């Protein structure tokens, strides 16, 4: 499944993912990525 990239600025990305139906944040320590989902399907990704 792939998300639709809406905006990318350096280490920051905003995308639409119809399959992400959660609210909150998740830190992927293996990849050093912070995922923030303020509303379902809208995903903010920050590479740490």
DSSP file (Angstrom, degrees, kcal/mol; ACC not computed):
  #  RESIDUE AA STRUCTURE BP1 BP2  ACC     N-H-->O    O-->H-N    N-H-->O    O-->H-N    TCO  KAPPA ALPHA  PHI   PSI    X-CA   Y-CA   Z-CA
    1    1 A X              0   0    0      0, 0.0     2,-0.4     0, 0.0    16,-0.0   0.000 360.0 360.0 360.0 137.8    0.0    0.0    0.0
    2    2 A X        -     0   0    0      0, 0.0     2,-0.2     0, 0.0     0, 0.0  -0.922 360.0-136.1-121.6 146.2    1.3    3.4   -0.9
    3    3 A X        -     0   0    0     -2,-0.4     2,-0.7    14,-0.1    14,-0.2  -0.565  24.7-112.3 -93.0 162.5    0.3    6.8    0.5
    4    4 A X  E     -A   16   0A   0     12,-3.1    12,-2.8    -2,-0.2     2,-0.4  -0.871  29.8-134.5 -97.4 117.8   -0.2    9.9   -1.6
    5    5 A X  E     +A   15   0A   0     -2,-0.7    10,-0.2    10,-0.2     3,-0.1  -0.595  28.5 173.4 -75.9 122.7    2.5   12.5   -0.9
    6    6 A X  E     -     0   0A   0      8,-2.6     2,-0.3    -2,-0.4     9,-0.2   0.801  65.5  -0.9 -96.9 -37.5    1.0   16.0   -0.4
    7    7 A X  E     -A   14   0A   0      7,-1.9     7,-2.7     2,-0.0     2,-0.4  -0.984  54.8-170.5-156.5 141.0    4.1   18.0    0.6
    8    8 A X  E     +A   13   0A   0     -2,-0.3     2,-0.4     5,-0.2     5,-0.2  -0.972   9.5 169.1-138.9 124.5    7.8   17.3    1.3
    9    9 A X  E >   -A   12   0A   0      3,-2.8     3,-2.1    -2,-0.4     2,-0.4  -0.866  64.1 -65.7-134.3  98.4   10.2   19.8    2.8
   10   10 A X  T 3  S-     0   0    0     -2,-0.4    -1,-0.0     1,-0.3     0, 0.0  -0.434 121.9  -5.6  63.0-116.3   13.6   18.3    3.8
   11   11 A X  T 3  S+     0   0    0     -2,-0.4    36,-2.1    36,-0.1     2,-0.4   0.405 121.2  87.9 -90.1   2.2   13.0   15.8    6.6
   12   12 A X  E <   +AB   9  46A   0     -3,-2.1    -3,-2.8    34,-0.2     2,-0.4  -0.860  52.1 176.2-108.9 133.4    9.3   16.6    6.9
   13   13 A X  E     -AB   8  45A   0     32,-2.4    32,-3.0    -2,-0.4     2,-0.4  -1.000  16.3-161.4-139.3 138.6    6.5   15.0    4.8
   14   14 A X  E     +AB   7  44A   0     -7,-2.7    -8,-2.6    -2,-0.4    -7,-1.9  -0.974  25.0 167.1-115.2 131.9    2.7   15.2    4.8
   15   15 A X  E     -AB   5  43A   0     28,-2.7    28,-2.9    -2,-0.4     2,-0.5  -0.954  35.0-127.2-143.2 161.2    0.8   12.4    3.1
   16   16 A X  E     +AB   4  42A   0    -12,-2.8   -12,-3.1    -2,-0.3     2,-0.5  -0.952  26.4 176.9-108.9 123.7   -2.7   11.0    2.7
   17   17 A X    >   -     0   0    0     24,-2.4     3,-1.7    -2,-0.5    24,-0.2  -0.923  17.3-163.1-131.0 106.1   -3.0    7.3    3.5
   18   18 A X  T 3  S+     0   0    0     -2,-0.5    -1,-0.1     1,-0.3    24,-0.1   0.720  90.9  55.9 -62.3 -21.4   -6.5    5.9    3.3
   19   19 A X  T 3  S+     0   0    0      1,-0.1     2,-1.2    22,-0.1    -1,-0.3   0.544  82.9  91.3 -90.7  -8.4   -5.4    2.8    5.3
   20   20 A X    <   +     0   0    0     -3,-1.7    21,-2.6     1,-0.1     2,-0.4  -0.727  45.8 163.6 -90.0  93.1   -4.1    4.8    8.3
   21   21 A X        +     0   0    0     -2,-1.2     2,-0.3    19,-0.2    19,-0.1  -0.458  38.8  97.6-109.5  58.3   -7.2    5.0   10.6
   22   22 A X        -     0   0    0     -2,-0.4     2,-0.4    17,-0.1    19,-0.2  -0.916  58.1-141.1-138.7 164.4   -5.6    6.0   13.8
   23   23 A X        +     0   0    0     -2,-0.3     2,-0.3    17,-0.1    15,-0.2  -0.998  61.1  46.4-129.1 131.7   -4.9    9.1   15.9
   24   24 A X  E    S-C   37   0A   0     13,-2.0    13,-3.3    -2,-0.4     2,-0.3  -0.971  79.4 -69.0 141.9-156.2   -1.7    9.7   17.8
   25   25 A X  E     -C   36   0A   0     -2,-0.3     2,-0.3    11,-0.2    11,-0.2  -0.963  29.4-165.9-139.2 156.9    2.1    9.4   17.3
   26   26 A X  E     -C   35   0A   0      9,-2.6     9,-3.2    -2,-0.3     2,-0.6  -0.994  10.0-150.4-144.5 133.6    4.5    6.6   16.8
   27   27 A X  E     -C   34   0A   0     -2,-0.3     2,-1.0     7,-0.2     7,-0.2  -0.934   5.5-157.0-108.0 118.7    8.3    6.6   17.0
   28   28 A X  E  >> -C   33   0A   0      5,-3.1     5,-1.6    -2,-0.6     4,-1.4  -0.818  10.6-174.9 -93.1  99.6   10.1    4.0   14.8
   29   29 A X  T  45S+     0   0    0     -2,-1.0    -1,-0.2     1,-0.2     5,-0.0   0.764  78.3  57.8 -72.3 -24.9   13.4    3.7   16.6
   30   30 A X  T  45S+     0   0    0      1,-0.2    -1,-0.2    -3,-0.1    -2,-0.1   0.909 120.8  27.0 -69.5 -41.1   15.0    1.4   14.0
   31   31 A X  T  45S-     0   0    0     -3,-0.1    -2,-0.2     2,-0.1    -1,-0.2   0.498 104.0-126.2 -98.0  -6.5   14.4    3.9   11.2
   32   32 A X  T  <5 +     0   0    0     -4,-1.4    16,-2.9     1,-0.2     2,-0.4   0.943  61.0 141.0  56.9  52.5   14.6    7.0   13.4
   33   33 A X  E   < -CD  28  47A   0     -5,-1.6    -5,-3.1    14,-0.2     2,-0.5  -0.981  43.4-150.6-127.2 136.6   11.2    8.3   12.1
   34   34 A X  E     -CD  27  46A   0     12,-3.0    12,-2.5    -2,-0.4     2,-0.5  -0.935  12.3-162.5-105.5 124.4    8.4   10.0   14.0
   35   35 A X  E     -CD  26  45A   0     -9,-3.2    -9,-2.6    -2,-0.5     2,-0.4  -0.926   6.7-174.4-107.6 128.4    4.9    9.5   12.6
   36   36 A X  E     -CD  25  44A   0      8,-3.0     8,-3.2    -2,-0.5     2,-0.5  -0.990   7.7-176.9-124.8 128.1    2.1   11.8   13.7
   37   37 A X  E     +C   24   0A   0    -13,-3.3   -13,-2.0    -2,-0.4     6,-0.2  -0.822   7.4 171.7-125.3  90.6   -1.5   11.3   12.7
   38   38 A X  E    S+     0   0A   0     -2,-0.5     2,-0.3     4,-0.3    -1,-0.1   0.839  76.9  13.2 -72.0 -32.5   -3.7   14.2   14.0
   39   39 A X  E >  S- D   0  42A   0      3,-0.6     3,-1.9   -15,-0.1    -1,-0.2  -0.978 104.2 -79.7-136.7 151.0   -6.7   13.0   12.1
   40   40 A X  T 3  S+     0   0    0     -2,-0.3   -19,-0.2     1,-0.2   -17,-0.1  -0.214 114.2  12.2 -53.9 138.9   -7.3    9.6   10.4
   41   41 A X  T 3  S+     0   0    0    -21,-2.6   -24,-2.4   -19,-0.2     2,-0.6   0.185 102.1 101.8  78.4  -9.9   -5.7    9.3    7.0
   42   42 A X  E <   -BD  16  39A   0     -3,-1.9    -3,-0.6   -26,-0.2     2,-0.5  -0.912  54.0-173.3-104.8 117.1   -3.5   12.5    7.4
   43   43 A X  E     -B   15   0A   0    -28,-2.9   -28,-2.7    -2,-0.6     2,-0.5  -0.938  16.8-164.1-121.6 127.5    0.0   11.5    8.2
   44   44 A X  E     -BD  14  36A   0     -8,-3.2    -8,-3.0    -2,-0.5     2,-0.4  -0.929  13.6-167.4-104.2 129.1    3.0   13.7    9.2
   45   45 A X  E     -BD  13  35A   0    -32,-3.0   -32,-2.4    -2,-0.5     2,-0.4  -0.974   6.9-176.9-122.8 129.8    6.4   12.0    8.9
   46   46 A X  E     -BD  12  34A   0    -12,-2.5   -12,-3.0    -2,-0.4     2,-0.6  -0.986  19.3-142.9-128.6 122.1    9.6   13.5   10.4
   47   47 A X  E       D   0  33A   0    -36,-2.1   -14,-0.2    -2,-0.4   -15,-0.1  -0.737 360.0 360.0 -82.7 123.8   13.0   11.8   10.0
   48   48 A X              0   0    0    -16,-2.9   -15,-0.1    -2,-0.6    -1,-0.1   0.450 360.0 360.0 -87.0 360.0   14.9   12.3   13.2
